[in-house]
């Protein structure tokens, strides 16, 4: 935390990439929920940002399906996945 801002929440290391759920919001009620994922190479180089649009509270990677499963802090969509083929 830097000057009241929360940055990274969850980090998953997958083949070829590091996925880091990111907030960057000021401290407050939703500061700990990330709504985007920063993608890095294994050497730490930034690749891209995936804008999710829902607050991610937890995530897990499934190597077999190449999907990122997420738990969202949203009353309408509480669980979902992101198909990573074609995105990364």
C-alpha positions in Angstrom: 0.0 0.0 0.0 1.4 3.4 -1.0 -0.2 6.6 0.2 -3.6 4.9 0.9 -3.8 3.1 -2.4 -4.1 -0.6 -2.9 -2.4 -2.1 -5.9 -2.1 -5.8 -6.3 -4.5 -8.3 -4.8 -4.0 -11.8 -6.3 -1.1 -13.1 -8.4 -1.0 -16.3 -10.4 2.0 -17.7 -12.2 0.9 -19.6 -15.3 2.9 -20.9 -18.3 4.6 -18.0 -20.1 2.9 -15.3 -17.9 2.3 -13.8 -14.5 -1.3 -12.5 -13.9 -1.7 -9.9 -11.2 -5.2 -8.7 -10.2 -4.8 -4.9 -9.8 -6.9 -2.2 -8.1 -5.0 1.1 -7.7 -7.9 2.6 -6.0 -7.8 4.9 -3.0 -8.5 3.3 0.4 -12.2 2.7 0.9 -14.9 0.0 0.8 -13.9 -1.5 -2.6 -10.2 -0.7 -2.5 -9.2 -4.3 -2.1 -11.2 -5.6 -5.1 -9.3 -5.5 -8.3 -11.2 -4.9 -11.6 -8.3 -5.5 -14.0 -5.4 -7.9 -14.5 -1.9 -6.8 -15.3 -0.1 -9.4 -17.4 3.7 -9.8 -17.2 6.3 -12.1 -18.8 8.2 -14.3 -16.4 11.1 -11.9 -16.5 8.8 -9.2 -15.1 8.2 -7.2 -18.3 4.7 -5.7 -18.6 2.7 -7.2 -21.5 -0.8 -5.8 -21.2 -3.8 -5.0 -19.0 -7.0 -7.0 -19.2 -10.0 -4.8 -18.1 -12.4 -7.2 -16.4 -15.0 -4.6 -15.3 -16.0 -6.7 -12.2 -14.3 -6.6 -8.8 -12.1 -9.8 -8.5 -11.8 -11.1 -4.9 -10.0 -14.4 -5.8 -8.8 -16.3 -8.8 -7.4 -19.6 -9.8 -5.8 -20.9 -13.0 -6.7 -24.2 -14.7 -3.9 -25.4 -16.9 -5.9 -28.0 -18.7 -8.5 -25.6 -20.1 -6.3 -22.4 -20.0 -9.0 -20.6 -18.1 -8.7 -18.2 -15.2 -11.5 -18.8 -12.8 -12.6 -15.8 -10.7 -14.8 -15.0 -7.7 -16.4 -11.6 -8.2 -17.6 -9.1 -5.6 -20.9 -8.5 -7.6 -24.4 -9.5 -6.6 -25.3 -10.5 -10.1 -22.2 -12.3 -11.2 -20.4 -14.0 -8.3 -18.3 -16.6 -10.2 -17.0 -16.8 -13.8 -14.0 -17.6 -15.9 -11.9 -15.9 -18.5 -10.9 -18.0 -21.6 -7.2 -17.0 -22.0 -6.8 -18.6 -25.5 -6.6 -15.7 -28.0 -6.2 -13.1 -25.3 -2.6 -13.9 -24.2 
